[in-house]
Amino acid sequence: MMEVEEMTFEDSLKMLEQLVNELENGNLELDKALEIYEKAILLRDRCKKILDTCDRKVQMLIETSEGPKKEDFVIE
Amino acid sequence: MAETITVTQLNTRVRSVLSESPTVNDVWVLGELSNLKKYPSGHYYFTLKDSTSEIRGVMFRQSRARIDFEPQDNMKVTAFGKVDLYVERGSYQFIVETMQRSGVGDLYLAYEALKKKLEAEGLFDRSRKRNLPLYPKTIGVVTSPKGAVIHDIITTSGRLFPADIILYPAQVQGEGAAESIAKGIKALNKEGVDVLIVGRGGGSIEDLWAFNEETVARAIAASEAPVISAVGHETDFTIADLVADVRAPTPTGAAELALRDRKEVMKHLDTDMIRVKRSLSGILDRMHYRFRILDSKLSPRRAEQRISMHSMRLDELYSRMNSALKDKIGTMRRRFIKTDSNMDLYVQRMLENDKKDLQRYSERLESINPMKVLDRGYALITDENGKALTSSGKMRIGTDVNIMMKDGKAEAEIKKVEMK
């Protein structure tokens, strides 16, 4: 399985929902349930971390003689 | 000698010269509107110009009723009216009685022709419309680097799901605009954006014209990333709007279509976690119940005590688990759960050992159960109080004893005692 820290938001959320369904439908033993719970917490934290990112980039694509280049864009 | 007149007289004379000259009265003038100001009085003031010259113009409220469109800056019109002089200022202006949009007929025909052509190719088909990605990492925006569109998109997206933005600074009106927009769509696709917003602010049909050109339509249709069009604020649809996967009424709307609301997503996450916790509590409740049943089945006191001790521990575990679930600090919780899960394993193992112990004890108990011995034909002798007499030394001649057998008892009197 992929490391949670590298997963995209969409994949994390998808996996979280899978786990929720597994928990809700499966008549699971406590051990397994706790394992799922632990994983769910990891995924939730991953999603929250992505949601809380503030350092999104706003860039402008500039055509140069060496091809397109990106530079930071600030609204005037 | 030349006469001397006042300024007012001069201006009044010029005014009458102008008003009597058929060459500047009741004429149609072709030009472009600019500096349009709409006053609360209902009068419109503007400049009418062509590439080399300009004239101030006014259209009074009562004349406005004669036109069926809303004049806008950069609009090409033919205006009908006369030149008049404003005596107080000595400036002259064109009084417009009515006007028509110029060149619109041609544009309209071109629009209709292209629309028909692309429609026949199926470029507007519903089946071609792609779903927008739910959580894009990067949005590409093709628009002018100046102006409200990019500003609105950047500001709006700040409160939405965090995504990077790459702007392609495109020329959105005038000569070469369509090519510039198409180039932007291609360039941003190469950058691997997840979704594209293509647009500009509102304006006249001439201003928006690039978005009615085939080059732009083809570029949108060929875009790998789904395209949101955000052209103008008007109800009119451009060809770009028709080809795009989704049409947004405004740049703000486009950002909102591209990105989920942060709070909504957070709420969704919370709901998921509530479901997780509820399921886990359910499982714990079931476990708890099972131990209770086991508890009630094991009758020997010692085992019962041990079981209830474990039951208490389980209760404790349960409540700790519950408080752990409510714990806000993720790391702490994770570490805690791990311990708890180990503890639980331990409890389970203990209980299993207990169960085995209990079985062994109860087998041993069974084997020494005196009543079992009676099955084999032995008898148990007790005194009148039911106390077992295990030594002949305790027998007294003349006393009554009870003889217990496997299927009943008898009373007897001691007649003789012999000791070994």
Interface residues (C-beta under 8 A of the other chain):
Chain A: T8 F9 E10 L13 L16 E17 L19 V20 L23 E24 L28 E29 L30 D31 A33 L34 E35 I36 Y37 E38 A40 I41 L42 R44 D45 C47 K48 I50 L51 T53 C54 R56 K57 V58 Q59 M60 L61 I62 E63 P68 K70 F73 I75 E76
Chain B: P133 L134 Y135 K137 P145 K146 I150 H151 I154 T155 S157 F161 P162 A163 D164 I165 I166 L167 Y168 P169 G184 A187 L188 K190 E191 R262 V265 M266 H268 L269 D272 M273 R275 V276 S279 L280 I283 L284 M287 G330 R333 R334 I337 K338 D340 S341 D344 L345
